[in-house]
Structure formats: C-alpha cells, structure tokens
Amino acid sequence: MVKKNERRGLQRLGRIINQITDPAIRKRGFLHTEVISRWDVIVGDDLSKASIPQRISHPSRHGEPAVLHVCVESARATEFQHMIPLVIERVNTYFGYRAIGAVRLNQNEIKKEPLSVLSPSVTSAQKLPAALENRISETRDLGLREALKALGKRLQGS
C-alpha cells in the first residue's frame, strides 16, 4: 500500500532539487538557497557572469545583517567593488528585508562552463542497440523520439 506522501515513478528534478541541495548549501551559511540558484536574477546578468556567491557569514550579534562573500574575476574586481552598494540593495530587495549588510570580495578565476546539448564524445554516427532502437521507434512524437535517441547515445558514450 502506498502512503499518501510517497510518490511512485519519476519526479521532476526541479521540484526536488532544493530538498537535495539545501543541507549542503546551509553548511556554507546560506539560509536562503536562492542567493546561489538565482544569482543571475538577483544581481543581473552582467555581474553574475563575473562572480559567484561563496558563503554568508552571520555576525555573533542578533539583528545584525550578514556578510556576503563573493568570488569575483580579478579583471572585474574593481568594477564589482564599485557596484557593492547596488549588489547589497538588490539582494535585500529580493528578500524584502535587510539580509546583507556588507559584501567581501575574493578575487579568483571563475569557471562557468556553458551547457552543451551533447558532449563532444557523442557523435551522430554512434548506433544504439537494436532493442532500444525498436523501442524508441514506437514513440509517436517525433521530438520525443529524437530526444530519446540523443539521450541513448549520450548514455552509451559515458
């Protein structure tokens, strides 16, 4: 018998990702995981390309705003330093209260790799096993069929 709270089958990752990542993110001081997951929305696309939030440190006194530690590319650090009041304002506006009172910068290389549809190891010349090819060919939706083929080739290549 299935309990009311249990779900059978597959679940969308977007619905459960916060349950998975929250404990690890909270260890870094992030009470609000949105600072990491929505950094580009909070500070803007231009600033988010050159920076990554690292952690939030909370002062020992209650009621004091926290300090946001951000890793910034060395080439953009001076620009980001001038934008700190704007970053504080945007983070606080996003949360609706004075969550951040200061920002500390750490200069380092930012490695944000662009997401690719297929990895370089996957080529269109790869063949899927016949049983899988037959099963996929039964799919009526052409877009879904192509996506399943690409997924099969990618999994086969890894």
Backbone torsions as a table, in degrees:
resi	resn	phi	psi	omega
1	MET	NA	133.5	-177.0
2	VAL	-89.5	131.0	177.4
3	LYS	-72.7	159.9	-176.9
4	LYS	-62.0	-38.8	-176.5
5	ASN	-82.1	-15.1	-178.8
6	GLU	-83.2	145.1	176.8
7	ARG	-118.8	144.4	177.1
8	ARG	-102.6	149.2	176.2
9	GLY	84.9	-161.8	-176.2
10	LEU	-80.9	151.2	176.2
11	GLN	-125.2	151.7	177.5
12	ARG	-71.1	132.7	-178.4
13	LEU	-62.3	-36.4	179.9
14	GLY	-59.8	-28.7	-179.9
15	ARG	-79.6	-27.6	-174.6
16	ILE	-112.8	-1.8	-174.8
17	ILE	-62.5	-37.9	179.8
18	ASN	-65.7	-35.3	177.1
19	GLN	-63.8	-32.7	-178.1
20	ILE	-79.2	-44.3	-172.2
21	THR	-89.6	-21.6	-176.1
22	ASP	-53.6	-48.1	-178.4
23	PRO	-59.2	-41.8	-179.5
24	ALA	-69.2	-39.0	-178.6
25	ILE	-70.6	-37.8	179.9
26	ARG	-64.3	-29.9	177.1
27	LYS	-63.4	-26.6	179.1
28	ARG	-86.6	5.8	177.1
29	GLY	93.7	1.2	-178.5
30	PHE	-86.0	101.3	174.8
31	LEU	-74.6	-29.8	178.6
32	HIS	-109.9	105.6	-178.2
33	THR	-67.1	-14.8	-179.9
34	GLU	-64.7	-23.0	179.0
35	VAL	-59.2	-38.1	179.4
36	ILE	-83.1	-51.3	-172.9
37	SER	-69.9	-25.0	-177.4
38	ARG	-120.9	28.2	-178.0
39	TRP	-56.0	-41.5	-179.5
40	ASP	-65.7	-33.2	178.5
41	VAL	-74.3	-39.3	-176.0
42	ILE	-68.6	-52.4	-174.2
43	VAL	-98.4	-10.6	-178.8
44	GLY	102.5	154.8	-175.4
45	ASP	-63.4	-40.8	-176.9
46	ASP	-63.6	-48.5	-179.0
47	LEU	-72.0	-33.2	-177.4
48	SER	-70.3	-25.0	178.6
49	LYS	-68.8	-25.1	-176.0
50	ALA	-108.6	7.8	-175.7
51	SER	-149.1	157.1	176.3
52	ILE	-141.8	129.1	175.6
53	PRO	-69.1	133.6	-177.8
54	GLN	-98.2	-50.9	-178.7
55	ARG	-163.2	169.6	174.6
56	ILE	-123.8	126.0	176.4
57	SER	-107.2	132.6	-177.7
58	HIS	-101.4	133.3	179.8
59	PRO	-67.8	160.6	-178.4
60	SER	-70.9	-25.3	178.4
61	ARG	-81.6	133.0	177.9
62	HIS	-73.9	144.8	179.8
63	GLY	91.8	-14.8	177.8
64	GLU	-79.8	142.1	177.2
65	PRO	-70.7	156.4	-176.9
66	ALA	-82.0	169.2	176.9
67	VAL	-110.3	124.8	178.9
68	LEU	-94.0	123.9	177.8
69	HIS	-99.6	125.6	-174.8
70	VAL	-126.1	134.6	173.6
71	CYS	-90.4	126.6	-175.6
72	VAL	-126.9	143.9	173.7
73	GLU	-60.9	140.1	-177.2
74	SER	-58.2	-38.5	-177.6
75	ALA	-67.1	-24.2	-177.5
76	ARG	-108.3	5.0	-174.3
77	ALA	-63.1	-42.5	-179.2
78	THR	-64.1	-44.3	177.6
79	GLU	-61.1	-45.0	-179.1
80	PHE	-63.9	-37.5	179.6
81	GLN	-60.6	-38.7	177.4
82	HIS	-71.0	-21.7	-178.9
83	MET	-93.5	1.3	-177.1
84	ILE	-55.4	-45.3	178.3
85	PRO	-58.9	-36.6	177.8
86	LEU	-67.9	-40.8	178.4
87	VAL	-62.5	-46.0	178.3
88	ILE	-59.9	-44.5	179.5
89	GLU	-62.0	-43.8	-178.3
90	ARG	-67.2	-41.1	178.6
91	VAL	-64.4	-46.5	-179.5
92	ASN	-65.5	-37.7	176.4
93	THR	-65.1	-39.5	179.8
94	TYR	-60.4	-41.9	-177.9
95	PHE	-88.9	-15.8	176.4
96	GLY	84.5	8.7	175.1
97	TYR	-154.7	172.6	-176.0
98	ARG	-80.5	79.6	-178.7
99	ALA	-81.3	-37.1	-176.2
100	ILE	-117.2	131.3	178.1
101	GLY	-110.0	-20.2	-178.5
102	ALA	-152.5	159.0	177.0
103	VAL	-127.6	131.4	175.6
104	ARG	-111.5	133.8	-176.6
105	LEU	-102.2	143.5	173.7
106	ASN	-127.2	119.3	-178.2
107	GLN	-87.0	125.7	179.2
108	ASN	-162.9	168.7	178.4
109	GLU	-75.6	134.6	178.2
110	ILE	-99.6	122.0	179.4
111	LYS	-110.1	95.3	175.2
112	LYS	-114.4	107.0	-178.4
113	GLU	-86.8	135.4	178.3
114	PRO	-67.7	144.0	178.2
115	LEU	-75.7	133.0	178.2
116	SER	-113.0	151.9	-179.4
117	VAL	-69.3	-45.8	178.7
118	LEU	-127.7	142.7	177.5
119	SER	-73.3	158.2	-177.6
120	PRO	-61.5	-24.5	-177.8
121	SER	-74.7	-15.3	-178.5
122	VAL	-92.0	125.1	177.3
123	THR	-122.5	158.7	-180.0
124	SER	-71.8	-14.1	-179.6
125	ALA	-77.2	-15.7	-179.9
126	GLN	-65.9	139.7	179.7
127	LYS	-103.6	140.9	174.5
128	LEU	-86.1	155.0	174.5
129	PRO	-58.1	147.7	-174.9
130	ALA	-58.4	-41.2	-179.1
131	ALA	-62.5	-42.0	179.2
132	LEU	-69.2	-41.4	178.2
133	GLU	-59.9	-42.8	178.4
134	ASN	-64.5	-41.5	-179.3
135	ARG	-65.4	-41.3	179.5
136	ILE	-68.9	-36.2	-178.7
137	SER	-65.2	-18.5	177.4
138	GLU	-75.5	-13.0	-179.5
139	THR	-71.7	129.4	-176.5
140	ARG	-78.1	-38.1	-176.9
141	ASP	-74.3	119.0	-177.0
142	LEU	-63.0	-42.7	-179.9
143	GLY	-63.7	-42.6	178.2
144	LEU	-65.6	-39.4	179.7
145	ARG	-60.8	-45.5	179.3
146	GLU	-65.5	-39.4	178.8
147	ALA	-64.6	-40.4	178.3
148	LEU	-65.6	-39.3	176.7
149	LYS	-63.1	-45.2	179.8
150	ALA	-63.3	-39.6	178.4
151	LEU	-65.1	-43.0	178.9
152	GLY	-61.8	-42.3	178.7
153	LYS	-66.9	-38.9	179.6
154	ARG	-66.3	-42.4	178.3
155	LEU	-67.1	-36.6	179.3
156	GLN	-67.5	-34.2	-178.5
157	GLY	-77.2	-17.3	-177.4
158	SER	-91.4	NA	NA
